[in-house]
Amino acid sequence: MVQPATITFLKQLAKNNNKPWFDEHRKEYETAKTDFENVVSSLLDKMRIIDPAFADQKAKDCIFRIYRDVRFSKDKTPYKAHFSAAFSRSGKKDMAAGYYLHLEPGKVFVGGGIWMPENEHLKKIRQEIDYNFDDFKKIVNAAAFKKMFGKVEGEQLKKAPQSYTDDNPALEYLKMKSYIVSHKLEDKQLTDKGFTAQCVKVFSTMKPLVDFINNALV
């Protein structure tokens, strides 16, 4: 579960996203950061049961920095108003499919998949879907999957990708540039003792999709 003080800090940061305020409230930030690290550690403990790839991972391998890179952005606010973590085969920097937790008051969600993979990986994923479309359909059309996520999301090409035709039964997915699913949570769930268990339930439901994508990248 997330401590109420962590939620309060993020709400205040969203209203006071500047260095002087952040420096003045650094102690609250450090407390909130430690709390989020504890949440991620608890998640990893549970995720090791469903996927041995997380056996040796630590919270620090998964958590993103709160500091924004503003060099090429019109938005010059220096901090993210959220905490986030990515769980993949070798941590947040892994290019494979994985899982994601976004903790932002009013915008809490648990998601996963693969976002904008490099061209070589995207070709492999499309080929896997084309060759094993029946297996892919079983994953994305499963009742539990559809109830949790609705459908797989991702920016799409306007036309069929090279080497595929418009009559391909998998065309809807072959045109995708990303393969993402997400499940929104209410703020009140953050402070519930079952929060991490709920996250793992969501991750478990998306695991067949993550595994399918990663099998294509082997």
N, C-alpha and C positions, 0 to 999 in steps of 0.2 A: 504493500500500500504506500501511497504518497502522503507525506506529511502536509497538513494544511498550510504550514508556513511556507512551503515550497510553492504552492499555488499562489499564495499571497504575493510572494516575491516576484513571480512571473507577471502577475497582473500589474504590479507597481512598475516593473521594468518596461512593460508595454506603454505606459503613460509617461515614463521618464527615461527614454532611451538616449542617454547622453553620458559621457565619461565622468563629469563631476558627480552626478547622482550615483553612478555605479561605484565609483571610488568611495563615496560616503557610505554606501551600503554593501561594501565588499564582504563584511562578515556574514551578512544574510545570504549573499551569493554563495560563499563557501559552504554554509550550512545546507543550502538548497542543492548545491552540486553534490555534496556527500550523500544526501538523501537519494538523489537520482541514481548515483552510483550503486547504492544499496539495492534499489529497485532492479537495476539491470543485473546485478550479481544474483539476485533472487530468481530473475527470469532465466539466467544462464543455468542455474542449478536445475531448474525444471526442464529446460530445453535439452540438456544433455541426455535426458531420459528418452526423448523422441528422436534425437539425432546425435550420434557420436561425434560428429564434426565439431561440436562445441566443447569437447572434453577438456581441452587445454586453454580455452579462451578466458580472458579476464574482462571485467567491465571496461577498463581503459582501452581495450582493443575495439570496442563497439561504439563508444560515446563520441559524438561530434563536439567540437569546440563551440562555445557560445559566441565567440568573436566572429563578426562578419568580415568577409573580404570585400571591401567597398571600392577597390581600385577601378573596376570596370562597371560599376553599378550607379544608376541615377539615385538610388536610395542610399544615402550616406549615414543612416543610423548605424552606430558601431556594434550593436549587439543583436543577437537573435532573441526574440521574446518567447523562446521555447527551449526545451531540452529534447534531444533526439538521440536515437541509437540505431545502428544497423547491425544485423546479425547475419553473417555469411560464413563461408568456409574458412576464411582466414581474417575475419574482422571487417570493419567498415570500409576498408580500401579494396576489398576483393571485388573483382569485376563480374563475378558470377551472380546468379539469382540468390535472393536471401529474404530476410524479414526486417521490418522497420517499425519502430515505436516513435510516435510524435506526441509530446506532452506540451500542450499549449492550451491554457484555459479558453474554453469555447470552441476549440478546434482539435480535440484529442482524437487520434485515430491510430489503429494498428493496421499495418499493411505489409506488402511484400511483392516479390516478383523480380523483374529486371527492368531498369529504366535506361533507355537510350543506349543499348549496347553498341560497341564498335562494330563496324560493318562485317568483319569476319565472323564475329559471334552471332550477329543477326542472321546471316546467311545459314549458319548451322541450325539455329532455332527454327527458322522457316522450313528448312529441309526436314527436320525432325517432325514438325507438325504435318508436313505434306506426306511423309512416309508412314506416319503412325497417327493419322487423324482420328481413327476410331478410339484409340487410347486417350487422345487429347480430349475428345468430346465427352468421354466418360468422366473425366476429371472436372471439366468446366460445367457439365450439365448435372452433376451429382446434386441431389436435393440439399444436402448440408452446405455444399459450396455455394449454390445459388441463393440460399437463404441468408448466408453470412455476407456474401459479397455482391450478389446480383450478377455481375458479369466481369470479364477481363476488360480493363480499360487500356487505352494507349493511342497516341497520335497515329494517324494512318496516312499512307500514300493515297493519292487520288486514283492511281491506276495500279494494275497488278505489277508486282515487282518483276524484274528481268528473269526470264526462264519460266515464268508461270503464266497460265492463260486465265481469261475471265470466267471460264466455266469450271475452274477448279473448285470443288466443294468446300475447301478450306480457305477460300479467298479472303473472307472477312478477317481471318487471323494472319494470313500471309502478308497482308497489306500493313500490318502493325509495325511500328518502330519501337514500341515498348510493350511489356506485358505486365500490367500492374493490377493488383486488387487491394481494396482497403475496406475497413470496417470502423465506423465511427463509434465513439464511446461518450457517455455523458460525464461531465465534470464530477458528479457525485460518485461515480464509480472509482475515481482515483483514490479516494480515501477509504474505500472498502477493503477489508482484509483479503478478499478474494480477487483483488485487482490483477496480480501477476498470474493467477490461475486462469482468469478470463483471457488475458493476453495469449497465454500458451494454447488455450482452446482455439483462438483465432489462428495462431501460427500452425497448429496441428491440421486445421481444416485446409489451409493453403499449401501444406507441405507437399502433396502430390504434384501440384503445379510447379513448385520450386524444384522438386526432384526431376520432373520431366524436362524442364529447361536446362538444368545442370547436366543431365545425362547427354544432352545434345552438345554440350561444350567440352565433354571429355576428349 
